[in-house]
């Protein structure tokens, strides 16, 4: 039962960023602490929220590994390792670069 709840939470979180999320692949390693997902396609709209001066055409993650310390969730962090990132991007034509706005964002 708990496995289904955790899988659902991770699905909702990761599904925001990737198109081809496979919850069955996630369920396989959920209790071992390591969850590996391969060949994930990034959602363009998720990257658009970062307000980068780039138009992301396509993005892929070769492998995403979540290391979940089930025995000590409050004391240890969940680690996320990402390997083999491919991002095809082009300059955004409508992007207005404002150095003052960028400086404000950095100091927040």
Secondary structure, DSSP 8 states (H G I E B T S, - for coil): -HHHHHHHHHHHHHHTTBSS--HHHHHHTTTTSEEEEEEEEB-HHHHHTT--SEEEEEEEEEEEEEE--GGGTTTS--EEEEEEEEEEEEE-TT----HHHHHHHHH-
